[in-house]
Structure formats: C-alpha cells, structure tokens
Amino acid sequence: MSKEKIPATPAVLVLKAQKADFTLHTYPYEERGGTKTSAQKLGVNEHLIIKTLIMEDETGKPLIILMHGDKEVSTKSLARTIGVKSVFPCNPAVAEKHTGYKVGGTSPFGTRKAMPVYMEKTIPDLPEIFINAGSRGLLAKMHTAELVRILKPTAVNVAI
C-alpha cells in the first residue's frame, strides 16, 4: 500500500502544529487556471474554493484577503472598511517576498511575513472550504471553524 507523500510546505507544517483537522487534495495545476480550474478538477463548487489574495495599501503595507473563488474583491470597499486610502493587488514578485509562496500556491498559513488577514464575512457560513496549502495544485479541505481558529481573520463585506 503506497501512501501519497504529503508536501511539507510551511502551510502544512502550521496546520499540523495547530492540530488542525484537514485533508489535502491535489490536482493538476494549470497556469492562470484559477479557482474555476481547481473546482472543476476536484469536482466541487467554485464558491467553496477560497482564494488567498495578497494586497497592499498606499503605503506598501501588505495584507491578506480571503475571498470565495467565484467572487472578486472590491478594493474600494476594502480600503474604506480598513481605513486606508487605497488597496491594490501586490505585484507577484512582491507578494512572493511577503509570503514565501509562488503566486498560484499562496496560502494564508505559514507566510514569511506576519500580515493582517481579512476574510469575506460569508466564508464562515460554509460548512467546509478548500484553501491553498502552500503549493500549486495543493488544497487543504477543512471546516471553516478551523480557518477562523488558526488565522483569527477580520470579517469584511467586500465581495462583488
């Protein structure tokens, strides 16, 4: 009986250290495939795939926003909500510096730099989610309570 080798990404190590209840799911990663591709390959609703977006404010201060795969972030609403002038997506190279992850494999767990985490307020309403586990083509399935317990994100209403 062969066991699939679980990658020891910083995200997986954090989840294990936090004694999180999660399972890992792999799929063939496609460049620019996004959550639509991962949802199709895993046979789940794209709304359950939570994307981890690295953004920064006008001063260059980074932040993480967690959003449903089938939704976008209103950066204007996010900026207003968190009390800054503007918020915009980080350049991929800058995002990789902040997180230690390649774009397409960004997880909110085990980032290189501590950043505030914001989460669309409807995510905890889901019974379970799939979220990146620190590598392209690797998602962790968990109850939303685990996500909230470990990350302690601030709920925001910024989906469009």
Secondary structure, DSSP 8 states (H G I E B T S, - for coil): ---------HHHHHHHHTT--EEEEE----TT-HHHHHHHHHTS-GGGEEEEEEEEETT--EEEEEEETT--B-HHHHHHHHT-S-EEE--HHHHHHHHSS-TTS--SSS-SS---EEEETTGGGSSEEEEEEEETTEEEEEEHHHHHHHH--EEE--B-
